[in-house]
Amino acid sequence: MQVKTKAIVISSIKYQEKSLIVKCFTLSHGVKSYFVRNAFAGRKSNQKIAYFQPLTILEIEAVHKNKGTLEHFKEIKISTPFQSIHSDIYKSTIVMFVSEILYHSIHEEEENEALFSFLEVALFWLDAHDEIANFHLILLLEVSKYLGFYPDTSDIDMPFFEMTEGVFTPFSAMSSLTAHETSLFKKLLDLKLDNDQKVFHVIERQLLLKILIDYYGYHLDGFRKPKSLDVLKEVFS
């Protein structure tokens, strides 16, 4: 079947010398992987490769055979070019990290329009703002909402957050955050992208990042710690 849809690039892997395998989160069909022949060959090779930088938002025409094999693009164009994401070291590091998180988190070949729309809006916010220190923390927490394991806040006044059930409890368990960690986590739950980005100290931000990575690990089968995590910590230290 022929498909016209928006797509967010999650990863691109070089195949042999000249080609790419590109994994995208599409608006119409969830996660799809595409084979791009001769991406590194010809006069337009630089243009082709630019399409497939992490989290670039594309408008594509593609042939979907839906047989579990690699699909093929017919036409590609960048939906709205980013102005700063791929040239700013802080933003490009965040994008590399987030794309890796999404790679290990989203697997369904089915439409998730709400998640796609959220990611699109969040990426344009990142592109347009300079105070971005908490962006990845807020994004990871919000994405958990669309993947089905956002924390249950009905008992948020309780002093401990239990990770496996995603609830606040009166007593500490093996899989609970400490009272201090829970307090920080509650603070993060109240944050929006436009809030003051200096609300956390660097050490607190790194602790929250560890909590979120662990939380994803509890709730997603096969989730792996991103390789770019150390780079992110280094850039924001």
URKA-V625737 format. One record per residue. N is the residue number from 0. RES is the residue in one letter. PHI is phi in radians with two decimals (* if undefined). PSI is psi in whole degrees, 0 to 359 (none if undefined). Layout:
((N;RES;PHI;PSI) (N;RES;PHI;PSI))
//
This chain:
((0;M;*;146) (1;Q;-1.62;137) (2;V;-2.28;137) (3;K;-2.06;123) (4;T;-2.79;164) (5;K;-1.44;154) (6;A;-2.61;138) (7;I;-1.81;125) (8;V;-1.26;124) (9;I;-1.70;319) (10;S;-2.75;157) (11;S;-2.44;130) (12;I;-2.14;130) (13;K;-1.18;134) (14;Y;-2.08;120) (15;Q;0.96;219) (16;E;-1.62;328) (17;K;-2.13;355) (18;S;-2.06;170) (19;L;-2.31;148) (20;I;-1.94;119) (21;V;-2.00;124) (22;K;-1.74;127) (23;C;-2.22;151) (24;F;-1.76;107) (25;T;-1.64;153) (26;L;-1.18;324) (27;S;-1.61;333) (28;H;-2.38;22) (29;G;1.13;218) (30;V;-1.37;130) (31;K;-2.42;147) (32;S;-2.00;138) (33;Y;-2.17;147) (34;F;-1.76;124) (35;V;-1.96;103) (36;R;-1.33;140) (37;N;0.99;39) (38;A;-1.12;334) (39;F;-1.82;17) (40;A;-2.21;151) (41;G;1.61;171) (42;R;-1.16;333) (43;K;-1.75;20) (44;S;-1.11;319) (45;N;-1.09;321) (46;Q;-1.14;317) (47;K;-1.06;313) (48;I;-1.13;325) (49;A;-1.08;331) (50;Y;-1.11;334) (51;F;-1.92;24) (52;Q;-1.23;151) (53;P;-0.93;131) (54;L;1.16;16) (55;T;-1.08;138) (56;I;-1.72;119) (57;L;-1.92;158) (58;E;-1.95;123) (59;I;-2.19;152) (60;E;-2.03;131) (61;A;-2.53;161) (62;V;-1.81;117) (63;H;-1.84;111) (64;K;-1.51;341) (65;N;0.95;42) (66;K;-1.97;14) (67;G;1.42;7) (68;T;-1.82;177) (69;L;-1.22;137) (70;E;-1.58;178) (71;H;-2.35;138) (72;F;-1.36;146) (73;K;-1.79;316) (74;E;-2.45;146) (75;I;-2.43;139) (76;K;-2.60;154) (77;I;-1.29;130) (78;S;-1.11;298) (79;T;-2.44;117) (80;P;-1.11;138) (81;F;-1.28;147) (82;Q;-1.64;329) (83;S;-2.35;343) (84;I;-1.00;317) (85;H;-1.59;358) (86;S;-1.94;344) (87;D;-1.65;124) (88;I;-1.07;322) (89;Y;-1.19;314) (90;K;-1.21;319) (91;S;-1.17;327) (92;T;-1.19;317) (93;I;-1.04;315) (94;V;-1.11;319) (95;M;-1.07;317) (96;F;-1.15;311) (97;V;-1.09;320) (98;S;-1.09;324) (99;E;-1.21;321) (100;I;-1.03;312) (101;L;-1.12;324) (102;Y;-1.01;320) (103;H;-1.60;0) (104;S;-1.98;324) (105;I;-1.85;120) (106;H;-2.23;347) (107;E;-1.33;136) (108;E;-1.59;61) (109;E;-2.59;155) (110;E;-1.09;135) (111;N;-2.43;75) (112;E;-1.07;324) (113;A;-1.12;316) (114;L;-1.15;317) (115;F;-1.03;313) (116;S;-1.10;319) (117;F;-1.06;312) (118;L;-1.08;319) (119;E;-1.08;312) (120;V;-1.10;317) (121;A;-1.11;319) (122;L;-1.17;321) (123;F;-1.20;327) (124;W;-1.09;313) (125;L;-1.02;318) (126;D;-1.12;330) (127;A;-1.68;353) (128;H;-2.11;155) (129;D;-1.82;331) (130;E;-1.54;98) (131;I;-2.29;16) (132;A;-1.05;331) (133;N;-1.80;4) (134;F;-0.96;310) (135;H;-1.16;328) (136;L;-1.19;312) (137;I;-1.13;319) (138;L;-1.11;314) (139;L;-1.05;318) (140;L;-1.13;316) (141;E;-1.18;321) (142;V;-1.06;326) (143;S;-1.05;334) (144;K;-1.12;317) (145;Y;-1.38;341) (146;L;-1.68;357) (147;G;1.70;14) (148;F;-2.38;32) (149;Y;-1.08;141) (150;P;-0.98;140) (151;D;-1.40;116) (152;T;-1.75;12) (153;S;-1.12;333) (154;D;-2.05;41) (155;I;-1.12;343) (156;D;-1.30;348) (157;M;-1.21;152) (158;P;-1.45;350) (159;F;-2.26;142) (160;F;-1.84;122) (161;E;-1.66;121) (162;M;-1.28;320) (163;T;-1.22;325) (164;E;-1.65;344) (165;G;1.21;37) (166;V;-2.27;159) (167;F;-1.62;135) (168;T;-2.32;160) (169;P;-1.39;342) (170;F;-2.16;149) (171;S;-1.45;139) (172;A;-2.18;177) (173;M;-1.00;324) (174;S;-1.76;21) (175;S;-1.67;152) (176;L;-1.29;155) (177;T;-1.21;169) (178;A;-1.04;319) (179;H;-1.14;314) (180;E;-1.10;320) (181;T;-1.10;320) (182;S;-1.07;316) (183;L;-1.11;318) (184;F;-1.10;320) (185;K;-1.09;321) (186;K;-1.09;319) (187;L;-1.15;322) (188;L;-1.06;334) (189;D;-1.48;349) (190;L;-1.42;144) (191;K;-2.08;166) (192;L;-1.02;326) (193;D;-1.49;0) (194;N;-1.26;167) (195;D;-0.98;123) (196;Q;-1.36;351) (197;K;-1.67;18) (198;V;-1.21;337) (199;F;-2.02;145) (200;H;-1.32;159) (201;V;-0.94;315) (202;I;-1.10;320) (203;E;-1.15;321) (204;R;-1.11;319) (205;Q;-1.19;324) (206;L;-1.13;317) (207;L;-1.12;323) (208;L;-1.11;317) (209;K;-1.08;318) (210;I;-1.05;315) (211;L;-1.17;319) (212;I;-1.09;316) (213;D;-1.09;320) (214;Y;-1.10;316) (215;Y;-1.06;319) (216;G;-1.08;324) (217;Y;-1.17;328) (218;H;-1.92;351) (219;L;-2.13;120) (220;D;-1.09;132) (221;G;1.36;6) (222;F;-1.18;137) (223;R;-2.16;146) (224;K;-1.08;129) (225;P;-1.10;140) (226;K;-1.15;334) (227;S;-1.41;0) (228;L;-1.04;317) (229;D;-1.15;323) (230;V;-1.13;316) (231;L;-1.05;314) (232;K;-1.07;319) (233;E;-1.13;315) (234;V;-1.17;325) (235;F;-1.77;14) (236;S;-1.39;none))
//
